[in-house]
Amino acid sequence: MSNRPSIHASRREDAARRGWDTLDAALRRSCTYRHPAGRIRRIETHISVVYLAGRFAYKIKKPVDLGFVDFTRIEGRRRACREEYRLNRRLAKPIYVGVVPIVRVGRTYLLNTKGHPVDYAVKMKRFDERRIFSNLLAAGELGVDIIESAADRLALFHRCTSRTPPRRAYGSANQVQTQVHAILAALDRESAGIVPAEVRAWCGLELARLAEHIDARRAKGFVRECHGDLHLENVVLAGRDVLMFDCIEFSEVLRWIDVVNDLAFLCMDLRAHDRPDLETRLLNRWLLATGDFAGLRAIRLYIVYRALVRALVETLKARSAEGVGGPKRASGYLQCAVKAVRERQPCLLLCHGYSGSGKSAASTALAPLIGAIRLSSDIERKRAAPFAPLLERSLTHGAYLPEAVDVQYARLLNLAHHVLEAGYCALVDASFLYHEHRSRFVALARSMQVPLLILDFRAAPDCLQRRVRQRAMGPYQPSDADETVLALQLANADPLTREELSSTVVFDTDVPIASFEEPAYWSPLLARLHHGGALHDERKQRQR
């Protein structure tokens, strides 16, 4: 089906355009608004124009037919404005005020007044543009706490948003393939040969390899009504709240997608802006909240797709006055896609140590340094299924009985397989005090032909007891281990075998917790990972 507008649509567009210039001129004048507007700023995209007027912003749809969207009729523009308001209230309620009519009064126009509407606008409260994520990142102010708040907000949204898609097969393997091919074709039309051959070939192979997985995800309900355009320029920090605005309102097919596809856009943009550490923080926090580790299998495909989308956007921007630097940014996104398709060697890292040894704090800090996905036994034992709420604290000592522990390690083994299969290093935060459990993960590493290292976290017994005691008396912590559990561990743990010791890196955790954030603390591990090929040189270790 062609995306080109019909002859009749072109005539409607010409007719609508004749009144557009007059309306556009009126909306640039402060007297059009029923509140102090000051000097009007105008921001134009290919389908809309935003007028910044005083404390508010007004967004109207241009009367255009671009094939994938037809706004030549006023009814279509009104419907799109209402959809934009409805959809964006989900993630940015404080910003979106309502839909207001634009009325012709004599020779001018007024907003939100009585009369026959000639158009409609989405009314929004303005925010501090310096707090948009792309600007925070450029200023060096996009910190870990902000990224983790964004992950929490997005995870809650993905859990609650509608999961009953329209009748059409949105989010299916065929649909994803169509979208990827459409972006590749559009890039070719703009600049022949711009897409590297290895990216094009890899996309074809991955689409075929993942078809069954993508359709299975849809069947299980992971295709939901998402944001659809979740890059750094569409997220803002308003006070302490992370708001995600300007979602896709004009296309159900671009909005009804796998939740991991939605997440991948923000991951990709952080990666493209040379912050893989923040990408890993975002991804780990989202996975901690959702438990959707199986979804990782297709995330590289979605990251590449999103990089191609942004490359196309920047290429199209280069035509206009706002497109200064567009070709350079487009090239940056294409290079992001190239790096994503080049596999790096994943690895399997097992945390080893008693309760209170600092494994969780240390592994949380380590994950973004090496781009690893962290699996927490304390969290996963309380999770019934992906996106299910975690069980409350106090599972009693039944959670530490041999049968329950065996079940838990079997679950962690399955999750580690998902992570490794997706091409990430898996960092398993569990005690691993018994040889039987360690041996299963050694077998997994051998079967998947990935390197395995044991991270032995050590602290003196009195330090362990003090930490466990303080944890029980303090605010909520995921771990339920108390001094009784610790005593059983100290009495019954299997020592590491000679073979295991050859793959072990020892860490003393009786240090200030800030030490875990320093690459120097991890230097023995980083050296072994680099030597084994589990890290790429382009993955920068950054200090917090």
Order of alpha helices (4+ residues) and beta strands (2+ residues): alpha-beta-beta-beta-alpha-beta-beta-beta-alpha-alpha-alpha-alpha-alpha-beta-beta-beta-alpha-beta-alpha-alpha-alpha-alpha-beta-alpha-beta-alpha-alpha-beta-alpha-beta-alpha-alpha-alpha-beta-alpha
